[in-house]
């Protein structure tokens, strides 16, 4: 992201206390986003230093909260097509190991009886992400800005899923209300369309695989085709009132076409779930194994 003047620099909403007492962790992330000369590698290294120090003062949970809450707040503010630096930082941080200055070895947190390298599981990340998702996913805000914020958050999640980021639970994106609207044959809002586009733009292969893996009754593959048909109709009926959405739809359709072509060339997975016949799969597990071979 290009450098911006201080008045235009991105920053998530902050409290009065944070204005009085600036947070070093938060400042590291903001500088990384707002300054081209601050790399994700540098930012991750600084967070790792703070993590090691926090482990000696029993403030690790607080640090994890600040990092993950700031990441998610920034994801909502940064346009979906300009999030590459934020995604790269998040993936790098999840791969980072921090030495344990007290017990030696690698700093870990406990998940039940399991010890997990501290940032590998991105502690607090899913809690914050779930909170934001549930807060926004069941409503269409009257504010265009609020709707764009949520679409940006969906794009962030989709890009992390595409990168196979291990801090995600990989719940099927198609279990979420907006994307299921097409399957339920209910009225679709502009926001429903925008959210679906985020998946088709940023993680089309994951979206395709999710639809087919969860197609026990043969219904979900129709969802891909139904969305594609609806996006085409919406695109051709453009009244010029939302240029940004039309760009998203065009990109989504392009990626859907490319994904279908790639899978057809590979010849590994049928586009439509079949119960019998050439190229069919006898069970969902057979289909899943085939999809896994493609690297999903």
Secondary structure, 3 states (H helix, E strand, C coil): CCCCCHHHCCCCCCCHHHHHCCCHHHHHHHHHHHCCCCCHHHHHHHHHHHHHHHCCCCCHHHHHHHHHHHHHHHHHHCCHHHCHHHHHHHHHHHCCCCECCCCCCECEEEECCEEEECCCCCCCHHHHHHHHHHHHCCCCCCCHHHHHHHHHHHHHHHHHHHCCCCCCCCCCHHHCHHHHCCCCCCCCCHHHHHHHHHHHHHCHHHHHHHHHHCCCCCCHHHHHHHHHHHHHHHHHCCCCCCHHHHHHHHHHHHHHHHHHHHHHHHCCCCCCCCCCCCCCCCCHHHHHHHHHHCCC
